[in-house]
Amino acid sequence: MNKILVMIPAYNEAENIEKVVDNLIENYPQYDYVVLNDGSTDDTRKICARRGYNFLDLPINVGLSGAIKSGMRYANCYGYDYVLQLDGDGQHDPAYIEKLWKCMEETNADIIIGSRFKTERKPFTMRMIGSQLLTAAICLTTRGKYIGDVTSGMRLFNKKMIKRFGYDIHYSPEPDTLAYLLNCGVKIEEVQVTMHERTAGVSYLNLRSSAWYMMKMLFSILIFQWVRVRVKEESDVHNS
């Protein structure tokens, strides 16, 4: 039986984390989960402890990359075959986990992205214009490979990717890493999903930080990735 771990990065998600975890426990008990409390300064840790949730309590805020690395090492240590990244703000619906897993089995992909835009058009907003630019940059630098929803945080990883993201210092769950992985021979597919709007809490991305994020990602995709050492997927093997 394939073991799937639902990994929930959470930074200051006290208003949402109970809804997210309780939904998993009550409606999707077939999946194990772990909350990655990324040094939250609100009551996220207290809620997880009081409710008896399975969680890793990172003592300081290490950012999404560091939290994902911790979660991937946890998954590898306990022998999980797949990891599903599920945001702690309640936007991702775990009802799609089986659909993502079936796509991975059918396509033999390494990463499946829960995409808002696999079969639907992106809305015309400043944020989606930025997303289109990132999609175009990835397409330009990967010989035409297309990822419609480059910023989606809902992703399913196979065992090889668990080890890569857990033990390679250069991996982060960002669009530039997707471009890099595509150029390393990693197979990435998308599955259409519907995401919910955040109902509580505040996203860390405002107009200024979104613009800075876009500039960093475009620089990394168009320029920086070419100086990174490429490790082909077939040769990247770690000991468990």
C-alpha positions in Angstrom: 0.0 0.0 0.0 1.4 3.4 -1.0 1.9 5.8 1.9 1.0 9.4 1.4 1.9 12.1 3.9 0.1 15.4 3.8 2.6 18.1 4.8 1.1 21.4 6.0 3.5 24.3 6.3 2.1 26.8 8.7 3.3 30.3 9.7 0.9 32.3 11.9 -2.1 30.3 10.8 -3.9 30.2 14.2 -7.2 31.3 12.6 -7.1 28.5 10.0 -5.1 25.5 11.2 -7.9 23.8 13.1 -10.2 23.9 10.1 -7.5 22.5 7.8 -6.4 19.7 10.2 -9.8 18.7 11.4 -11.0 18.4 7.8 -8.2 15.9 7.2 -8.8 14.0 10.3 -12.6 13.7 9.9 -12.9 13.3 6.2 -9.6 11.9 4.9 -8.3 9.5 7.6 -6.6 7.4 5.0 -3.8 10.0 4.8 -1.2 10.7 7.5 -0.4 14.4 8.1 2.2 16.6 9.8 1.9 20.3 10.5 5.2 22.2 10.1 4.9 25.1 12.5 7.5 27.5 11.1 8.3 29.5 14.2 4.9 31.1 14.3 4.5 34.1 16.7 0.8 33.6 17.1 -1.0 30.7 18.8 -0.4 28.1 16.0 1.9 26.0 18.1 -0.4 26.2 21.2 -3.4 25.1 19.1 -1.5 22.2 17.6 -0.3 21.1 21.1 -3.7 21.6 22.8 -5.5 19.6 20.0 -2.9 16.8 20.0 -2.1 17.3 16.3 1.0 15.7 14.8 3.4 18.6 14.2 7.0 19.6 13.9 7.7 22.7 16.0 10.5 24.6 14.2 12.0 26.9 16.9 12.5 29.9 14.5 11.0 31.0 11.3 13.1 29.3 8.6 10.8 30.2 5.7 8.9 28.0 3.4 12.0 26.3 1.9 13.4 25.4 5.3 10.0 24.1 6.5 9.6 22.0 3.3 13.0 20.6 3.8 12.2 19.5 7.4 8.9 17.9 6.2 10.6 16.0 3.4 13.2 14.6 5.8 10.4 13.6 8.2 8.7 11.8 5.3 11.9 10.1 4.2 12.7 9.0 7.8 9.3 7.4 8.2 9.3 5.7 4.8 6.5 7.6 3.0 6.2 7.0 -0.8 4.5 10.4 -1.6 4.2 13.8 0.0 1.3 16.2 -0.7 2.0 19.8 0.2 -1.1 21.4 1.5 -1.1 25.1 2.6 -2.2 25.9 6.1 -4.6 28.7 5.1 -7.4 26.4 3.9 -7.2 27.3 0.2 -6.3 23.7 -0.9 -9.0 21.0 -1.0 -7.7 17.5 0.1 -10.5 16.0 -2.0 -8.1 16.3 -5.0 -5.3 14.2 -3.4 -6.5 11.0 -5.0 -6.8 12.7 -8.4 -3.2 14.0 -8.2 -1.9 10.6 -7.1 -3.7 8.8 -10.0 -2.2 11.3 -12.4 1.3 10.5 -11.0 0.7 6.8 -11.4 -0.6 7.1 -15.0 2.0 9.6 -16.2 5.0 8.4 -14.1 5.6 12.0 -13.2 7.9 13.1 -10.4 5.8 16.1 -9.3 2.1 16.8 -9.9 0.9 20.4 -9.4 -2.7 21.1 -8.4 -3.3 23.7 -11.0 -6.0 26.4 -11.1 -5.3 26.9 -14.8 -4.8 23.5 -16.4 -8.1 23.7 -18.3 -9.2 27.2 -17.2 -7.9 30.6 -18.3 -6.1 32.9 -15.8 -8.1 36.0 -14.8 -6.7 39.3 -15.9 -5.2 40.7 -12.7 -1.8 42.1 -11.8 -1.0 38.9 -9.9 -2.0 36.7 -12.8 0.0 38.9 -15.2 3.0 38.2 -13.0 2.2 34.5 -13.1 2.0 34.6 -16.9 5.4 36.1 -17.0 6.9 33.3 -14.9 5.1 30.7 -17.0 6.6 32.3 -20.2 10.1 32.5 -18.6 10.0 28.8 -17.7 8.7 27.9 -21.2 11.5 30.0 -22.8 14.3 28.4 -20.7 13.0 24.7 -20.8 12.6 24.2 -24.5 8.9 24.9 -24.5 7.8 23.0 -21.4 4.6 24.7 -20.0 3.5 25.0 -16.4 0.3 27.0 -16.2 0.1 27.5 -12.4 3.7 28.1 -11.4 2.9 29.5 -7.9 0.5 26.8 -6.8 1.4 25.5 -3.4 -0.5 22.2 -3.8 2.0 19.7 -5.1 2.4 15.9 -4.9 6.0 14.6 -4.8 7.3 11.1 -5.4 10.0 9.4 -3.3 12.8 10.7 -5.5 11.6 14.2 -5.1 11.2 13.7 -1.3 14.9 12.9 -1.1 15.9 15.8 -3.4 14.0 18.4 -1.6 14.9 17.0 1.8 18.7 16.7 1.3 19.8 19.0 -1.5 20.6 22.5 -0.1 19.7 24.2 -3.4 16.1 23.2 -3.6 13.2 25.5 -2.7 9.5 25.1 -3.5 9.5 28.1 -5.9 8.9 28.6 -9.7 12.7 28.9 -10.4 13.2 25.4 -8.9 10.5 24.0 -11.2 12.4 25.4 -14.2 15.7 24.0 -12.9 14.1 20.6 -12.3 12.6 20.5 -15.8 16.1 21.1 -17.2 17.4 18.2 -15.0 14.9 15.8 -16.6 12.3 15.8 -13.9 8.8 15.2 -15.2 6.2 17.6 -13.9 2.4 17.4 -14.7 -0.6 19.5 -13.7 -4.1 18.5 -12.6 -7.0 20.9 -12.7 -8.2 21.8 -9.2 -10.4 24.4 -7.6 -9.0 26.4 -4.7 -10.8 28.3 -2.0 -10.3 31.9 -1.0 -8.5 32.5 2.3 -11.2 33.2 4.8 -9.0 34.3 7.8 -5.5 35.6 8.4 -3.4 37.7 6.1 -1.1 36.5 3.2 2.5 37.6 3.5 2.4 38.7 -0.1 1.4 42.4 -0.5 1.9 44.6 -3.6 5.5 45.5 -2.7 6.6 42.0 -1.7 4.8 40.5 -4.7 6.8 42.8 -7.1 10.1 41.9 -5.3 9.2 38.2 -5.5 8.5 38.5 -9.2 11.9 40.2 -9.9 13.8 37.5 -7.9 12.0 34.7 -9.7 12.5 36.1 -13.1 16.2 36.7 -12.4 16.6 33.2 -11.1 14.8 31.5 -14.0 16.3 33.6 -16.8 19.9 33.9 -15.4 20.8 32.2 -12.2 19.7 28.7 -13.0 22.3 28.4 -15.7 25.1 28.5 -13.2 23.6 25.9 -10.9 25.0 22.4 -11.2 22.4 20.2 -12.9 21.9 16.8 -11.4 20.0 14.5 -13.7 17.0 12.8 -12.2 18.3 9.3 -13.1 21.5 9.7 -11.1 20.2 11.5 -8.1 20.0 8.6 -5.6 20.3 9.0 -1.8 20.4 6.4 0.9 17.3 6.2 3.0 
